Amino acid sequence: MEKAQIDRINELARKLKTVGLSEEELKERDALRQQYIREFRESLRGTLDQVYLEQEDGSYKKLEKKESQTRN
């Protein structure tokens, strides 16, 4: 995500606290937030794909994804 997009998210957050947002601005904010979250998750997955755990016997095992759990 580009710095300009992050700046826009912050600008909309400040505006929401002061004067409020129009319906169009709310939609823009939500779209930018979803894009930010999607890119953050992709980056985190990429990082975690490079993680190996050392086992007690000294060998290394790639970090495995847990089965998905139900959120409350």
PyMOL commands that set and color helices and strands:
alter all, ss='L'
color gray80, all
select helices_A, chain A and resi 3-18+23-48
alter helices_A, ss='H'
color red, helices_A
select strands_A, chain A and resi 52-54+60-62
alter strands_A, ss='S'
color yellow, strands_A
deselect
rebuild
show_as cartoon
